[in-house]
Amino acid sequence: LYCYQWFFTGKKLLFMGGEFGQWREWNHDNSLDWHLLASPAHAGLQRWVQDLNRLYATTPALYEGDCDPAGFTWVDCNDAAHSVLCFVRQGHSDATTVLIACNFTPVPRLHYRVGAPRAGVWREVLNSDAQAYEGQGFGNMGAVEAVPVAQHGRPYSLELTLPPLGIVFFMSPEA
């Protein structure tokens, strides 16, 4: 859900301790539960939030159009049967477009076709199910090539593996 929050439009807010999955609510009279980072799951969540922050800060398509309707476009928000959402973020230039696909079920979605605005090889930059974040490792082997098969009102499409309860983030080929 952090990925969805980071890459959807609007400004970001994270409460103290959320970056590593603190169980209890933050209390100004006590220290954060830093000892939780000894757990691989909590350390994985901290790495995930660090990588989300790094990508957000270095990808103009994510912050330039944050409050501009032109910075966000749904690819598909109607697949309730599979609980999948896909959207595109765009900055002020056409140089970089990012595509985010979210699977909100515990079932991996194999061979899931998603519309893409341009041809070429789309790099999978982040995957919430990567083993580095204590995930199972479902993914797209780092990249997927868009094919000229129209989908979701776009001229090209990507055939993706969507991890269970996961989000994948793709960077477009250069314009």
Backbone as JSON Lines, residues from 0, in Angstrom:
{"i":0,"aa":"L","n":[0.81,-1.2,0.0],"ca":[0.0,0.0,0.0],"c":[0.86,1.27,0.0]}
{"i":1,"aa":"Y","n":[2.08,1.18,0.56],"ca":[2.95,2.35,0.49],"c":[3.24,2.72,-0.96]}
{"i":2,"aa":"C","n":[3.46,1.73,-1.8],"ca":[3.73,2.01,-3.21],"c":[2.55,2.72,-3.84]}
{"i":3,"aa":"Y","n":[1.37,2.26,-3.57],"ca":[0.17,2.91,-4.1],"c":[0.12,4.37,-3.63]}
{"i":4,"aa":"Q","n":[0.39,4.6,-2.36],"ca":[0.38,5.95,-1.81],"c":[1.47,6.81,-2.46]}
{"i":5,"aa":"W","n":[2.67,6.29,-2.6],"ca":[3.78,7.07,-3.13],"c":[3.56,7.46,-4.59]}
{"i":6,"aa":"F","n":[2.98,6.56,-5.37],"ca":[2.91,6.78,-6.81],"c":[1.57,7.31,-7.29]}
{"i":7,"aa":"F","n":[0.57,7.36,-6.4],"ca":[-0.68,8.01,-6.74],"c":[-0.45,9.51,-6.56]}
{"i":8,"aa":"T","n":[-1.33,10.33,-7.1],"ca":[-1.15,11.78,-6.99],"c":[-1.32,12.26,-5.56]}
{"i":9,"aa":"G","n":[-0.85,13.46,-5.31],"ca":[-0.98,14.08,-4.0],"c":[0.3,13.99,-3.19]}
{"i":10,"aa":"K","n":[0.33,14.76,-2.15],"ca":[1.51,14.78,-1.28],"c":[1.51,13.59,-0.34]}
{"i":11,"aa":"K","n":[2.67,13.23,0.14],"ca":[2.85,12.0,0.92],"c":[2.97,12.32,2.41]}
{"i":12,"aa":"L","n":[2.45,11.42,3.24],"ca":[2.54,11.56,4.68],"c":[2.75,10.19,5.28]}
{"i":13,"aa":"L","n":[3.76,10.08,6.13],"ca":[4.06,8.81,6.78],"c":[4.29,9.1,8.26]}
{"i":14,"aa":"F","n":[3.59,8.4,9.12],"ca":[3.76,8.6,10.55],"c":[5.01,7.9,11.05]}
{"i":15,"aa":"M","n":[5.58,8.43,12.12],"ca":[6.82,7.88,12.66],"c":[6.66,6.41,13.0]}
{"i":16,"aa":"G","n":[7.61,5.61,12.55],"ca":[7.6,4.17,12.79],"c":[6.96,3.39,11.66]}
{"i":17,"aa":"G","n":[6.17,4.05,10.83],"ca":[5.53,3.37,9.71],"c":[6.52,2.87,8.68]}
{"i":18,"aa":"E","n":[7.66,3.53,8.59],"ca":[8.66,3.15,7.58],"c":[9.3,1.8,7.86]}
{"i":19,"aa":"F","n":[9.12,1.25,9.05],"ca":[9.65,-0.09,9.32],"c":[8.6,-1.0,9.97]}
{"i":20,"aa":"G","n":[7.34,-0.56,9.96],"ca":[6.25,-1.42,10.41],"c":[6.11,-1.54,11.91]}
{"i":21,"aa":"Q","n":[6.28,-0.44,12.62],"ca":[6.11,-0.47,14.07],"c":[4.68,-0.87,14.38]}
{"i":22,"aa":"W","n":[4.49,-1.78,15.33],"ca":[3.17,-2.31,15.65],"c":[2.29,-1.33,16.42]}
{"i":23,"aa":"R","n":[2.91,-0.61,17.35],"ca":[2.1,0.27,18.2],"c":[2.12,1.69,17.64]}
{"i":24,"aa":"E","n":[1.14,2.46,18.06],"ca":[1.06,3.85,17.63],"c":[2.22,4.64,18.23]}
{"i":25,"aa":"W","n":[2.74,5.59,17.49],"ca":[3.84,6.4,17.97],"c":[3.39,7.21,19.19]}
{"i":26,"aa":"N","n":[4.3,7.29,20.15],"ca":[4.03,8.04,21.38],"c":[5.23,8.94,21.63]}
{"i":27,"aa":"H","n":[5.0,10.21,21.75],"ca":[6.11,11.17,21.92],"c":[6.9,10.94,23.21]}
{"i":28,"aa":"D","n":[6.34,10.19,24.16],"ca":[7.04,9.93,25.42],"c":[8.0,8.74,25.32]}
{"i":29,"aa":"N","n":[7.92,7.98,24.23],"ca":[8.75,6.77,24.09],"c":[9.54,6.81,22.79]}
{"i":30,"aa":"S","n":[10.59,6.03,22.75],"ca":[11.37,5.88,21.52],"c":[10.61,5.0,20.54]}
{"i":31,"aa":"L","n":[10.97,5.11,19.28],"ca":[10.42,4.19,18.29],"c":[10.95,2.79,18.58]}
{"i":32,"aa":"D","n":[10.28,1.79,18.08],"ca":[10.65,0.38,18.32],"c":[11.72,-0.07,17.31]}
{"i":33,"aa":"W","n":[12.88,0.56,17.38],"ca":[13.95,0.27,16.42],"c":[14.4,-1.19,16.49]}
{"i":34,"aa":"H","n":[14.19,-1.86,17.61],"ca":[14.59,-3.26,17.74],"c":[13.86,-4.15,16.73]}
{"i":35,"aa":"L","n":[12.73,-3.69,16.2],"ca":[11.99,-4.49,15.21],"c":[12.8,-4.71,13.93]}
{"i":36,"aa":"L","n":[13.78,-3.84,13.68],"ca":[14.6,-3.99,12.46],"c":[15.46,-5.25,12.47]}
{"i":37,"aa":"A","n":[15.55,-5.93,13.6],"ca":[16.24,-7.22,13.66],"c":[15.44,-8.29,12.93]}
{"i":38,"aa":"S","n":[14.16,-8.06,12.73],"ca":[13.3,-8.99,12.0],"c":[13.46,-8.74,10.49]}
{"i":39,"aa":"P","n":[13.68,-9.8,9.7],"ca":[13.81,-9.61,8.25],"c":[12.61,-8.91,7.62]}
{"i":40,"aa":"A","n":[11.4,-9.18,8.08],"ca":[10.22,-8.55,7.5],"c":[10.22,-7.04,7.73]}
{"i":41,"aa":"H","n":[10.57,-6.61,8.93],"ca":[10.61,-5.17,9.23],"c":[11.75,-4.49,8.48]}
{"i":42,"aa":"A","n":[12.9,-5.16,8.4],"ca":[14.03,-4.6,7.64],"c":[13.69,-4.52,6.16]}
{"i":43,"aa":"G","n":[12.95,-5.51,5.64],"ca":[12.52,-5.49,4.24],"c":[11.59,-4.32,3.96]}
{"i":44,"aa":"L","n":[10.67,-4.05,4.89],"ca":[9.77,-2.92,4.73],"c":[10.55,-1.6,4.74]}
{"i":45,"aa":"Q","n":[11.55,-1.5,5.61],"ca":[12.37,-0.29,5.64],"c":[13.1,-0.09,4.31]}
{"i":46,"aa":"R","n":[13.67,-1.17,3.75],"ca":[14.32,-1.08,2.43],"c":[13.33,-0.63,1.36]}
{"i":47,"aa":"W","n":[12.11,-1.18,1.43],"ca":[11.07,-0.83,0.47],"c":[10.76,0.67,0.52]}
{"i":48,"aa":"V","n":[10.56,1.21,1.71],"ca":[10.26,2.63,1.85],"c":[11.44,3.49,1.39]}
{"i":49,"aa":"Q","n":[12.67,3.06,1.69],"ca":[13.85,3.78,1.2],"c":[13.86,3.81,-0.33]}
{"i":50,"aa":"D","n":[13.58,2.67,-0.96],"ca":[13.59,2.61,-2.42],"c":[12.44,3.42,-3.02]}
{"i":51,"aa":"L","n":[11.28,3.41,-2.39],"ca":[10.17,4.25,-2.85],"c":[10.56,5.73,-2.8]}
{"i":52,"aa":"N","n":[11.17,6.15,-1.69],"ca":[11.6,7.55,-1.55],"c":[12.62,7.91,-2.61]}
{"i":53,"aa":"R","n":[13.59,7.03,-2.82],"ca":[14.64,7.3,-3.81],"c":[14.04,7.43,-5.21]}
{"i":54,"aa":"L","n":[13.15,6.51,-5.58],"ca":[12.54,6.56,-6.9],"c":[11.66,7.78,-7.06]}
{"i":55,"aa":"Y","n":[10.89,8.1,-6.04],"ca":[10.03,9.29,-6.1],"c":[10.87,10.55,-6.32]}
{"i":56,"aa":"A","n":[11.97,10.68,-5.59],"ca":[12.8,11.89,-5.67],"c":[13.56,12.0,-6.98]}
{"i":57,"aa":"T","n":[13.79,10.9,-7.68],"ca":[14.6,10.93,-8.9],"c":[13.78,10.73,-10.17]}
{"i":58,"aa":"T","n":[12.46,10.65,-10.07],"ca":[11.62,10.42,-11.23],"c":[10.64,11.58,-11.41]}
{"i":59,"aa":"P","n":[10.95,12.52,-12.3],"ca":[10.09,13.69,-12.46],"c":[8.63,13.35,-12.76]}
{"i":60,"aa":"A","n":[8.36,12.25,-13.43],"ca":[6.97,11.89,-13.73],"c":[6.15,11.68,-12.46]}
{"i":61,"aa":"L","n":[6.81,11.43,-11.34],"ca":[6.09,11.19,-10.1],"c":[5.82,12.46,-9.31]}
{"i":62,"aa":"Y","n":[6.7,13.45,-9.41],"ca":[6.48,14.65,-8.59],"c":[6.08,15.87,-9.4]}
{"i":63,"aa":"E","n":[6.45,15.96,-10.68],"ca":[6.11,17.15,-11.46],"c":[4.59,17.29,-11.66]}
{"i":64,"aa":"G","n":[3.94,16.19,-11.9],"ca":[2.5,16.25,-12.14],"c":[1.69,15.87,-10.92]}
{"i":65,"aa":"D","n":[2.26,16.01,-9.75],"ca":[1.61,15.56,-8.53],"c":[0.27,16.23,-8.28]}
{"i":66,"aa":"C","n":[0.15,17.5,-8.61],"ca":[-1.1,18.23,-8.37],"c":[-1.74,18.69,-9.68]}
{"i":67,"aa":"D","n":[-1.31,18.1,-10.78],"ca":[-1.78,18.47,-12.11],"c":[-2.55,17.28,-12.7]}
{"i":68,"aa":"P","n":[-3.8,17.48,-13.1],"ca":[-4.56,16.36,-13.67],"c":[-3.87,15.7,-14.87]}
{"i":69,"aa":"A","n":[-3.03,16.44,-15.59],"ca":[-2.33,15.86,-16.74],"c":[-1.23,14.9,-16.31]}
{"i":70,"aa":"G","n":[-0.88,14.88,-15.03],"ca":[0.18,14.01,-14.54],"c":[-0.28,12.6,-14.21]}
{"i":71,"aa":"F","n":[-1.58,12.33,-14.32],"ca":[-2.13,11.02,-13.95],"c":[-3.18,10.6,-14.97]}
{"i":72,"aa":"T","n":[-3.12,9.33,-15.38],"ca":[-4.13,8.76,-16.26],"c":[-4.39,7.32,-15.85]}
{"i":73,"aa":"W","n":[-5.65,6.98,-15.71],"ca":[-5.98,5.57,-15.48],"c":[-5.69,4.78,-16.74]}
{"i":74,"aa":"V","n":[-5.12,3.61,-16.59],"ca":[-5.03,2.65,-17.68],"c":[-6.25,1.75,-17.57]}
{"i":75,"aa":"D","n":[-6.48,1.21,-16.38],"ca":[-7.67,0.4,-16.13],"c":[-8.01,0.46,-14.64]}
{"i":76,"aa":"C","n":[-9.2,0.91,-14.35],"ca":[-9.68,0.93,-12.97],"c":[-11.01,0.18,-12.86]}
{"i":77,"aa":"N","n":[-11.27,-0.69,-13.83],"ca":[-12.56,-1.38,-13.9],"c":[-12.46,-2.89,-13.74]}
{"i":78,"aa":"D","n":[-11.31,-3.43,-13.39],"ca":[-11.17,-4.88,-13.29],"c":[-11.42,-5.35,-11.85]}
{"i":79,"aa":"A","n":[-12.65,-5.17,-11.41],"ca":[-13.02,-5.58,-10.05],"c":[-12.94,-7.09,-9.88]}
{"i":80,"aa":"A","n":[-13.16,-7.84,-10.95],"ca":[-13.12,-9.3,-10.87],"c":[-11.74,-9.82,-10.47]}
{"i":81,"aa":"H","n":[-10.68,-9.09,-10.86],"ca":[-9.31,-9.5,-10.53],"c":[-8.68,-8.59,-9.48]}
{"i":82,"aa":"S","n":[-9.38,-7.54,-9.08],"ca":[-8.87,-6.56,-8.11],"c":[-7.54,-5.96,-8.55]}
{"i":83,"aa":"V","n":[-7.48,-5.55,-9.81],"ca":[-6.26,-4.97,-10.38],"c":[-6.55,-3.54,-10.8]}
{"i":84,"aa":"L","n":[-5.62,-2.64,-10.46],"ca":[-5.65,-1.25,-10.91],"c":[-4.35,-0.97,-11.65]}
{"i":85,"aa":"C","n":[-4.44,-0.22,-12.75],"ca":[-3.25,0.19,-13.5],"c":[-3.39,1.67,-13.84]}
{"i":86,"aa":"F","n":[-2.29,2.41,-13.68],"ca":[-2.32,3.81,-14.04],"c":[-0.95,4.26,-14.52]}
{"i":87,"aa":"V","n":[-0.94,5.43,-15.17],"ca":[0.27,6.02,-15.74],"c":[0.49,7.36,-15.06]}
{"i":88,"aa":"R","n":[1.75,7.65,-14.77],"ca":[2.15,8.98,-14.28],"c":[3.06,9.6,-15.33]}
{"i":89,"aa":"Q","n":[2.88,10.9,-15.55],"ca":[3.61,11.62,-16.59],"c":[4.09,12.95,-16.04]}
{"i":90,"aa":"G","n":[5.34,13.3,-16.33],"ca":[5.87,14.6,-15.93],"c":[5.6,15.64,-17.0]}
{"i":91,"aa":"H","n":[6.28,16.77,-16.92],"ca":[6.08,17.87,-17.86],"c":[6.59,17.55,-19.25]}
{"i":92,"aa":"S","n":[7.59,16.69,-19.34],"ca":[8.1,16.31,-20.66],"c":[7.64,14.89,-20.97]}
{"i":93,"aa":"D","n":[7.76,14.52,-22.22],"ca":[7.38,13.16,-22.63],"c":[8.52,12.17,-22.43]}
{"i":94,"aa":"A","n":[9.64,12.63,-21.9],"ca":[10.83,11.78,-21.81],"c":[10.58,10.51,-20.99]}
{"i":95,"aa":"T","n":[9.86,10.63,-19.9],"ca":[9.64,9.46,-19.05],"c":[8.18,9.35,-18.67]}
{"i":96,"aa":"T","n":[7.66,8.19,-18.91],"ca":[6.32,7.83,-18.46],"c":[6.49,6.61,-17.58]}
{"i":97,"aa":"V","n":[5.72,6.55,-16.51],"ca":[5.8,5.37,-15.66],"c":[4.43,4.72,-15.62]}
{"i":98,"aa":"L","n":[4.45,3.4,-15.54],"ca":[3.22,2.62,-15.47],"c":[3.26,1.81,-14.19]}
{"i":99,"aa":"I","n":[2.18,1.86,-13.44],"ca":[2.09,1.14,-12.17],"c":[0.91,0.18,-12.28]}
{"i":100,"aa":"A","n":[1.15,-1.07,-11.91],"ca":[0.09,-2.08,-11.91],"c":[0.0,-2.67,-10.51]}
{"i":101,"aa":"C","n":[-1.21,-2.69,-9.96],"ca":[-1.45,-3.12,-8.58],"c":[-2.37,-4.34,-8.57]}
{"i":102,"aa":"N","n":[-1.97,-5.37,-7.87],"ca":[-2.79,-6.56,-7.69],"c":[-3.17,-6.64,-6.22]}
{"i":103,"aa":"F","n":[-4.43,-6.42,-5.92],"ca":[-4.89,-6.38,-4.53],"c":[-5.49,-7.7,-4.06]}
{"i":104,"aa":"T","n":[-5.06,-8.81,-4.64],"ca":[-5.51,-10.13,-4.19],"c":[-4.3,-10.98,-3.85]}
{"i":105,"aa":"P","n":[-4.48,-12.05,-3.07],"ca":[-3.36,-12.94,-2.74],"c":[-3.05,-13.94,-3.86]}
{"i":106,"aa":"V","n":[-3.62,-13.74,-5.04],"ca":[-3.44,-14.64,-6.18],"c":[-2.53,-13.97,-7.21]}
{"i":107,"aa":"P","n":[-1.43,-14.6,-7.61],"ca":[-0.61,-13.99,-8.66],"c":[-1.39,-13.95,-9.98]}
{"i":108,"aa":"R","n":[-1.2,-12.91,-10.73],"ca":[-1.86,-12.76,-12.04],"c":[-0.79,-12.96,-13.11]}
{"i":109,"aa":"L","n":[-0.82,-14.1,-13.76],"ca":[0.15,-14.42,-14.8],"c":[-0.45,-14.04,-16.16]}
{"i":110,"aa":"H","n":[0.39,-13.57,-17.07],"ca":[-0.03,-13.21,-18.43],"c":[-1.13,-12.15,-18.42]}
{"i":111,"aa":"Y","n":[-1.03,-11.19,-17.53],"ca":[-2.03,-10.14,-17.4],"c":[-1.68,-9.02,-18.37]}
{"i":112,"aa":"R","n":[-2.58,-8.74,-19.31],"ca":[-2.32,-7.75,-20.36],"c":[-2.77,-6.36,-19.91]}
{"i":113,"aa":"V","n":[-1.85,-5.4,-20.07],"ca":[-2.08,-4.01,-19.67],"c":[-1.74,-3.1,-20.84]}
{"i":114,"aa":"G","n":[-2.59,-2.14,-21.12],"ca":[-2.34,-1.17,-22.18],"c":[-1.13,-0.3,-21.88]}
{"i":115,"aa":"A","n":[-0.36,0.01,-22.93],"ca":[0.83,0.85,-22.79],"c":[0.79,1.96,-23.85]}
{"i":116,"aa":"P","n":[1.22,3.17,-23.48],"ca":[1.14,4.28,-24.42],"c":[2.22,4.29,-25.5]}
{"i":117,"aa":"R","n":[3.26,3.46,-25.36],"ca":[4.31,3.47,-26.39],"c":[4.99,2.11,-26.48]}
{"i":118,"aa":"A","n":[5.63,1.92,-27.62],"ca":[6.34,0.67,-27.88],"c":[7.68,0.68,-27.17]}
{"i":119,"aa":"G","n":[8.36,-0.45,-27.21],"ca":[9.7,-0.56,-26.65],"c":[9.73,-1.44,-25.42]}
{"i":120,"aa":"V","n":[10.91,-1.47,-24.81],"ca":[11.11,-2.29,-23.62],"c":[10.87,-1.43,-22.38]}
{"i":121,"aa":"W","n":[9.93,-1.85,-21.58],"ca":[9.6,-1.17,-20.33],"c":[10.35,-1.87,-19.21]}
{"i":122,"aa":"R","n":[11.16,-1.1,-18.47],"ca":[11.97,-1.67,-17.38],"c":[11.15,-1.77,-16.1]}
{"i":123,"aa":"E","n":[11.2,-2.94,-15.48],"ca":[10.57,-3.11,-14.17],"c":[11.56,-2.56,-13.14]}
{"i":124,"aa":"V","n":[11.25,-1.4,-12.61],"ca":[12.16,-0.69,-11.72],"c":[11.95,-1.09,-10.26]}
{"i":125,"aa":"L","n":[10.71,-1.3,-9.88],"ca":[10.39,-1.73,-8.52],"c":[9.32,-2.81,-8.57]}
{"i":126,"aa":"N","n":[9.45,-3.74,-7.63],"ca":[8.49,-4.83,-7.5],"c":[8.35,-5.11,-6.01]}
{"i":127,"aa":"S","n":[7.17,-4.89,-5.47],"ca":[6.99,-5.05,-4.03],"c":[7.17,-6.49,-3.56]}
{"i":128,"aa":"D","n":[7.13,-7.45,-4.48],"ca":[7.27,-8.86,-4.12],"c":[8.71,-9.35,-4.28]}
{"i":129,"aa":"A","n":[9.64,-8.45,-4.53],"ca":[11.05,-8.86,-4.69],"c":[11.56,-9.45,-3.37]}
{"i":130,"aa":"Q","n":[12.48,-10.37,-3.49],"ca":[13.03,-11.03,-2.31],"c":[13.78,-10.06,-1.41]}
{"i":131,"aa":"A","n":[14.29,-8.97,-1.96],"ca":[14.98,-7.96,-1.15],"c":[14.05,-7.34,-0.11]}
{"i":132,"aa":"Y","n":[12.73,-7.4,-0.38],"ca":[11.74,-6.85,0.54],"c":[11.02,-7.97,1.29]}
{"i":133,"aa":"E","n":[11.6,-9.16,1.29],"ca":[11.03,-10.35,1.93],"c":[9.8,-10.88,1.19]}
{"i":134,"aa":"G","n":[9.74,-10.6,-0.12],"ca":[8.65,-11.13,-0.95],"c":[9.01,-12.5,-1.5]}
{"i":135,"aa":"Q","n":[8.09,-13.03,-2.32],"ca":[8.26,-14.36,-2.9],"c":[9.05,-14.35,-4.2]}
{"i":136,"aa":"G","n":[9.17,-13.2,-4.84],"ca":[9.96,-13.12,-6.06],"c":[9.18,-13.23,-7.36]}
{"i":137,"aa":"F","n":[7.84,-13.11,-7.3],"ca":[7.08,-13.06,-8.55],"c":[7.41,-11.76,-9.25]}
{"i":138,"aa":"G","n":[7.63,-11.82,-10.56],"ca":[7.93,-10.59,-11.28],"c":[8.11,-10.8,-12.76]}
{"i":139,"aa":"N","n":[8.76,-9.85,-13.39],"ca":[8.85,-9.79,-14.84],"c":[10.28,-9.82,-15.35]}
{"i":140,"aa":"M","n":[11.18,-10.35,-14.55],"ca":[12.58,-10.55,-14.95],"c":[13.26,-9.24,-15.37]}
{"i":141,"aa":"G","n":[12.8,-8.12,-14.82],"ca":[13.47,-6.85,-15.05],"c":[12.95,-6.02,-16.2]}
{"i":142,"aa":"A","n":[12.21,-6.62,-17.14],"ca":[11.72,-5.84,-18.28],"c":[10.65,-6.62,-19.04]}
{"i":143,"aa":"V","n":[9.83,-5.86,-19.76],"ca":[8.8,-6.44,-20.63],"c":[8.74,-5.59,-21.88]}
{"i":144,"aa":"E","n":[8.63,-6.25,-23.02],"ca":[8.54,-5.51,-24.29],"c":[7.08,-5.29,-24.66]}
{"i":145,"aa":"A","n":[6.76,-4.04,-24.99],"ca":[5.41,-3.71,-25.44],"c":[5.21,-4.26,-26.85]}
{"i":146,"aa":"V","n":[4.06,-4.83,-27.09],"ca":[3.74,-5.39,-28.4],"c":[2.6,-4.58,-29.0]}
{"i":147,"aa":"P","n":[2.48,-4.56,-30.34],"ca":[1.41,-3.78,-30.98],"c":[0.05,-4.48,-30.91]}
{"i":148,"aa":"V","n":[-0.39,-4.76,-29.7],"ca":[-1.71,-5.33,-29.44],"c":[-2.45,-4.31,-28.58]}
{"i":149,"aa":"A","n":[-3.47,-3.71,-29.16],"ca":[-4.2,-2.66,-28.45],"c":[-4.89,-3.23,-27.21]}
{"i":150,"aa":"Q","n":[-4.84,-2.43,-26.14],"ca":[-5.49,-2.82,-24.89],"c":[-5.79,-1.55,-24.1]}
{"i":151,"aa":"H","n":[-6.91,-1.5,-23.47],"ca":[-7.31,-0.36,-22.63],"c":[-7.23,0.98,-23.38]}
{"i":152,"aa":"G","n":[-7.56,0.97,-24.65],"ca":[-7.55,2.2,-25.44],"c":[-6.17,2.71,-25.8]}
{"i":153,"aa":"R","n":[-5.17,1.86,-25.67],"ca":[-3.8,2.24,-26.01],"c":[-3.3,1.34,-27.14]}
{"i":154,"aa":"P","n":[-2.37,1.86,-27.96],"ca":[-1.95,1.11,-29.15],"c":[-1.06,-0.1,-28.87]}
{"i":155,"aa":"Y","n":[-0.45,-0.14,-27.7],"ca":[0.46,-1.23,-27.34],"c":[0.02,-1.84,-26.02]}
{"i":156,"aa":"S","n":[0.61,-2.99,-25.71],"ca":[0.31,-3.59,-24.43],"c":[1.49,-4.4,-23.92]}
{"i":157,"aa":"L","n":[1.48,-4.63,-22.63],"ca":[2.5,-5.42,-21.94],"c":[1.81,-6.64,-21.35]}
{"i":158,"aa":"E","n":[2.47,-7.79,-21.43],"ca":[1.97,-8.98,-20.77],"c":[2.77,-9.15,-19.49]}
{"i":159,"aa":"L","n":[2.11,-8.96,-18.36],"ca":[2.8,-8.88,-17.08],"c":[2.51,-10.06,-16.16]}
{"i":160,"aa":"T","n":[3.42,-10.27,-15.25],"ca":[3.19,-11.11,-14.08],"c":[2.98,-10.15,-12.93]}
{"i":161,"aa":"L","n":[1.78,-10.18,-12.36],"ca":[1.48,-9.32,-11.22],"c":[1.58,-10.15,-9.95]}
{"i":162,"aa":"P","n":[2.49,-9.79,-9.06],"ca":[2.66,-10.57,-7.83],"c":[1.44,-10.48,-6.93]}
{"i":163,"aa":"P","n":[1.24,-11.49,-6.09],"ca":[0.1,-11.45,-5.17],"c":[0.27,-10.32,-4.16]}
{"i":164,"aa":"L","n":[-0.83,-9.59,-3.92],"ca":[-0.82,-8.46,-3.0],"c":[0.39,-7.57,-3.27]}
{"i":165,"aa":"G","n":[0.64,-7.31,-4.56],"ca":[1.84,-6.59,-4.92],"c":[1.63,-5.54,-5.98]}
{"i":166,"aa":"I","n":[2.66,-4.73,-6.14],"ca":[2.66,-3.65,-7.12],"c":[3.98,-3.69,-7.88]}
{"i":167,"aa":"V","n":[3.87,-3.52,-9.2],"ca":[5.06,-3.42,-10.04],"c":[5.07,-2.05,-10.7]}
{"i":168,"aa":"F","n":[6.27,-1.53,-10.88],"ca":[6.48,-0.19,-11.38],"c":[7.38,-0.27,-12.6]}
{"i":169,"aa":"F","n":[6.92,0.26,-13.74],"ca":[7.68,0.18,-14.99],"c":[8.01,1.57,-15.49]}
{"i":170,"aa":"M","n":[9.23,1.72,-15.98],"ca":[9.7,2.94,-16.6],"c":[9.66,2.75,-18.11]}
{"i":171,"aa":"S","n":[9.12,3.75,-18.81],"ca":[8.95,3.66,-20.26],"c":[10.3,3.76,-20.98]}
{"i":172,"aa":"P","n":[10.31,3.28,-22.24],"ca":[11.48,3.55,-23.07],"c":[11.56,5.06,-23.31]}
{"i":173,"aa":"E","n":[12.72,5.55,-23.59],"ca":[12.87,6.99,-23.85],"c":[12.04,7.4,-25.06]}
{"i":174,"aa":"A","n":[11.43,8.57,-24.97],"ca":[10.58,9.08,-26.06],"c":[11.43,9.51,-27.23]}
